[in-house]
Amino acid sequence: MADPEVSQNVILSHLNELPVLHIKNKSATASIALQGAHVYEYQPHGQKPMLFVSDEEPFKKGSAIRGGIPICWPWFGAHPDGAKHPEYPSHGFARTTEWEWEVLEDGEERTDIRLWMETDGKNPAFPFPVLVELLVCVDQNLSLSLTTNNLGSQPFTLTQAMHTYFSCNNIADVQLHNLEGYTYYDSLSLNQGAITDEFRFDREIDWVVLDDGQPVGFGGLGHWDINMRRKGSNSLVIWNPWIEKSKTLSHFREEEYKQMFCVEATNTSEDSRIVLPEGSQTLCLSLEYQEPAGL
Ligand SMILES: O=P(O)(O)OC[C@H]1O[C@@H](O)[C@H](O)[C@@H](O)[C@@H]1O
């Protein structure tokens, strides 16, 4: 039986164990797994796929997808009480929860999907009632807007990320632009420093960069450059597992570190946010291809 068409450019389908939405309009194709509200494919017509997904990704219920744009929420990295509670998952529980969804707009060139989930305040790892919504807009750009609405009477601290895995031909050629002058904290060595030059990957990297939320650019990808814009984020995480860590990662082929890098739009470290009762926090990410200078 054919997959049900839910609107002109949107089909609801399955990929292994996961329900997924496929979007194909006149600008681009994209796919979103409902588990995690996880955009795992985005490709403007005439361009290469922008996002990396591991060849070993099984798309299984209850396990986070290795690639695409994991939504790390309502905490980033280890839970603050993770030492006492090793059962609390790394990067929160949003990425393994199935979200509700609706098509908001479906035009010739642009499709908007809204995904959401609620917490009931009974989870000891996150005892707050919250409505969290992700708006995904697929056109010449890929735009995501994640809003956390506090429905309760207590403030809480929110750390989060759009943990984007970008695809590249060869990690050794990748350059990250517009980070010069900002401070990084190295989560591996616990050192900190200032970024002095254009950034290149030559070893395992796990950095938090505190910045101004300025646009950043990625070049040397083997296809067009990428521009990344954010709102509501003054921090980035830069990550590549390199050789040894790659051997320990779930759903990842050892050599795949050469074909991916993560630059994550975050609220973490000193850029954590407090969400007041009846308040909200919105984190936005927009990604677009740009012709490399000189082509
Ligand atoms: O394997 P996970 O839980 O998806 O995390 C992958 C990586 O995510 C990055 O954001 C973290 O900075 C790394 O420390 C971590 O290893």
Ligand as a Chemical Component Dictionary entry (heavy atoms), coordinates in Angstrom:
data_LIG
# 
_chem_comp.id                   LIG 
_chem_comp.type                 NON-POLYMER 
_chem_comp.pdbx_formal_charge   0 
_chem_comp.three_letter_code    LIG 
# 
loop_
_chem_comp_atom.comp_id 
_chem_comp_atom.atom_id 
_chem_comp_atom.alt_atom_id 
_chem_comp_atom.type_symbol 
_chem_comp_atom.charge 
_chem_comp_atom.model_Cartn_x 
_chem_comp_atom.model_Cartn_y 
_chem_comp_atom.model_Cartn_z 
_chem_comp_atom.pdbx_ordinal 
LIG O1 O1 O 0 26.815 9.878  21.689 1  
LIG P1 P1 P 0 25.931 11.057 22.008 2  
LIG O2 O2 O 0 25.198 10.934 23.317 3  
LIG O3 O3 O 0 24.993 11.359 20.868 4  
LIG O4 O4 O 0 26.883 12.310 22.148 5  
LIG C1 C1 C 0 27.777 12.645 21.148 6  
LIG C2 C2 C 0 28.616 13.866 21.549 7  
LIG O5 O5 O 0 27.783 14.987 21.588 8  
LIG C3 C3 C 0 28.497 16.211 21.764 9  
LIG O6 O6 O 0 27.594 17.261 21.758 10 
LIG C4 C4 C 0 29.206 16.185 23.091 11 
LIG O7 O7 O 0 29.908 17.408 23.260 12 
LIG C5 C5 C 0 30.137 14.992 23.125 13 
LIG O8 O8 O 0 30.755 14.936 24.401 14 
LIG C6 C6 C 0 29.355 13.715 22.859 15 
LIG O9 O9 O 0 30.254 12.620 22.812 16 
# 
loop_
_chem_comp_bond.comp_id 
_chem_comp_bond.atom_id_1 
_chem_comp_bond.atom_id_2 
_chem_comp_bond.value_order 
_chem_comp_bond.pdbx_ordinal 
LIG O1 P1 DOUB 1  
LIG P1 O2 SING 2  
LIG P1 O3 SING 3  
LIG P1 O4 SING 4  
LIG O4 C1 SING 5  
LIG C1 C2 SING 6  
LIG C2 O5 SING 7  
LIG C2 C6 SING 8  
LIG O5 C3 SING 9  
LIG C3 O6 SING 10 
LIG C3 C4 SING 11 
LIG C4 O7 SING 12 
LIG C4 C5 SING 13 
LIG C5 O8 SING 14 
LIG C5 C6 SING 15 
LIG C6 O9 SING 16 
# 
